[in-house]
Amino acid sequence: MSGAHNCPCAETCALQGALNSIGGKWKLPILCSLLANGESRYNELLKNIRGISNTMLSKTLKEMEDDGLVVRSEYLEVPIRVEYGLTEKARALQPILVQLIQWSLANRGPAAAPTDDAAR
């Protein structure tokens, strides 16, 4: 496979736009956590998403907020309470994520052994 990108819609690719919004290592785990647990405080997200650093969670939540996927709600209590929730735009991803999970489960297993042609 060559390094050239031959997608005819490369400049305006809708799939690339979607991947820019939900791609990366941490956006899907954040989406899944918020879908499963509803609105969550920052420390709950930090606890629920194994391996994410404080800095990366903060940065990723800000990106997702800028993309219209996450809403940050501040409650004027003492101490101040901040919760993160999903927008309707993000909730619309739920059936797609379920399909991806189903696809992954259906296609698990050992990688196909190379054929004789591939070995040559």
Secondary structure, DSSP 8 states (H G I E B T S, - for coil): --S----TTTTT-HHHHHHHHH-SSSHHHHHHHHHHH-SEEHHHHHHHSTT--HHHHHHHHHHHHHTTSEEEEEE--SS-EEEEEE-HHHHTTHHHHHHHHHHHHHT-SS-----HHHH-
